Amino acid sequence: MRHAACAAVWLCLLGSLPFESPLFSLSQFMLKESLMTVPVLLAGSVLALVLTLALVREVRLRRALETLLRRLLEKWRSRRED
């Protein structure tokens, strides 16, 4: 569908299609709409990447804290047994 919009714009620029035609208006709308989706897709992709990195960091932090807590509990238990 985007190719049809590009073709209509080129026809208008070449003079074969008047600028006032509904096809030209539709083609302009479709081109603007397709250009607007790029930032939305880019923002969504960046958000997904940031959330993934935050989740990985959170999991690593949780594992590190679990390891630290396990070591502390082992030391505490070993002192109480002695």
Beta strands, then each sheet from edge to edge (+ up, - down):
end
